[in-house]
Amino acid sequence: MDKIHYQRILAPVDGSKVTSRVVDHATAIAKRNHAHLDLLNVVQINQINDGYAKAGSISGDQAYNLVTLTHARLNDLKRRAKKNGLDDVSIHVRFGSPKRVIAKDFLKDHQNDLIVMGSTGLSGVERMLVGSVTNYVVRNASCDVIVTH
């Protein structure tokens, strides 16, 4: 069996409990493959989530503060990856539907060949209302997806 070599790995994070494991897992795979790692947070309007900023009807100043806060948290994760020996790491903040951004738009823009993501960042009720982002990504992404718990 041929060994698969990944060059660009995407780790979407949302501040849920699994975020640290996602970053650690993605970092380890990137190190083994000498690959680039993209850390991404997608801010969704009316996002219901712990850990990262939420957006609703917000002003320009609020949007700026939202992005600043999210960048700070992503920079913490970037430092974690670098502390674990990976130097080629970028952070990204996007607004929109996490499902669409992760499975389609970001891949198109960055040509990632692997996504490493958590099983879910939503509670059971939230999953029923908006559907599982992970499930959507697994079914619709044009690259390999590894789901960590």
C-alpha positions in Angstrom: 0.0 0.0 0.0 1.4 3.4 -0.9 2.0 5.9 1.8 -0.1 9.0 1.5 1.8 12.3 1.8 -0.1 15.4 2.7 1.2 18.9 1.9 -1.5 21.3 3.2 -3.5 20.4 6.3 -6.6 22.3 7.4 -7.6 22.2 11.1 -10.9 24.1 11.6 -11.4 24.9 15.3 -14.2 26.4 17.2 -13.1 26.7 20.8 -14.9 23.5 21.9 -13.3 21.0 24.3 -11.9 19.0 21.4 -9.9 22.0 19.9 -6.6 21.2 21.7 -6.8 17.6 20.5 -7.5 18.7 16.9 -4.5 21.0 16.9 -2.3 18.4 18.5 -3.4 15.7 16.0 -3.1 18.0 13.0 0.3 19.2 14.2 1.6 15.7 14.5 0.4 14.8 11.0 1.9 18.0 9.6 5.2 17.3 11.2 5.4 13.7 9.9 4.5 15.0 6.4 6.6 18.2 6.5 3.3 19.9 5.6 1.8 23.3 6.1 -0.9 23.7 8.7 -3.9 26.1 8.4 -5.8 26.8 11.6 -9.2 28.2 10.8 -12.1 29.6 12.8 -15.3 30.3 11.0 -17.5 32.9 12.7 -21.1 32.3 12.0 -23.8 34.8 12.6 -25.8 33.8 15.7 -23.1 31.2 16.5 -24.0 29.3 19.7 -20.7 28.1 21.1 -18.3 28.4 24.0 -14.7 29.6 23.6 -14.8 31.8 20.5 -16.5 35.1 19.9 -20.1 35.1 18.6 -21.6 37.4 15.9 -25.1 38.6 15.5 -26.2 42.0 14.2 -22.9 43.8 15.0 -21.3 47.1 14.3 -18.0 47.7 12.5 -16.3 48.2 15.9 -17.8 45.0 17.2 -16.7 43.1 14.1 -13.2 44.4 14.5 -13.2 43.3 18.2 -14.6 39.9 17.3 -11.8 39.3 14.7 -9.2 40.6 17.1 -10.3 38.3 19.9 -10.5 35.3 17.5 -7.0 36.1 16.1 -5.6 36.2 19.6 -7.1 32.7 20.4 -5.8 31.3 17.1 -2.4 32.8 17.8 -2.4 30.8 21.1 -3.1 27.6 19.1 -0.4 28.6 16.6 2.1 28.9 19.4 1.0 25.5 20.7 1.8 24.0 17.3 5.1 25.7 17.1 6.0 24.6 20.7 5.3 21.0 19.4 7.8 21.5 16.6 5.8 22.7 13.6 7.0 26.0 12.1 4.8 26.2 9.0 1.5 27.3 10.5 -1.0 30.0 9.4 -4.2 31.3 11.1 -7.4 32.3 9.3 -10.7 33.9 10.4 -13.6 33.7 8.0 -17.3 34.8 8.3 -20.0 32.5 7.0 -21.5 29.1 7.2 -18.9 26.8 8.8 -20.1 23.9 6.7 -19.7 25.7 3.4 -16.5 27.5 4.3 -14.7 24.4 5.6 -15.9 21.8 3.0 -15.8 24.1 -0.1 -14.6 27.7 0.0 -11.4 27.4 2.1 -10.3 24.3 0.2 -10.7 26.1 -3.1 -8.7 29.0 -1.9 -5.9 27.1 -0.1 -5.8 23.6 -1.9 -5.7 21.7 1.3 -5.4 17.9 0.9 -6.4 16.9 4.4 -8.8 18.2 7.0 -8.4 17.3 10.7 -11.4 18.2 12.7 -13.3 17.4 15.9 -16.4 15.2 15.9 -18.5 18.2 17.0 -18.4 21.5 18.8 -22.2 21.7 19.2 -24.4 20.4 21.9 -27.0 17.7 21.0 -29.8 20.3 20.6 -27.7 22.6 18.5 -26.7 19.6 16.2 -30.4 18.8 15.7 -31.1 22.4 14.8 -28.2 23.2 12.5 -26.8 19.8 11.6 -23.3 18.5 12.2 -20.6 20.5 10.5 -18.3 17.5 10.7 -20.9 15.2 9.1 -21.4 17.7 6.2 -17.6 18.1 5.7 -17.0 14.4 5.7 -19.7 14.0 3.0 -18.8 17.0 0.9 -15.1 17.9 1.1 -12.9 17.1 -1.9 -10.1 15.8 0.2 -9.4 13.4 3.0 -11.0 14.1 6.4 -9.8 12.8 9.7 -12.2 13.1 12.6 -10.8 13.2 16.2 -12.7 12.9 19.4 
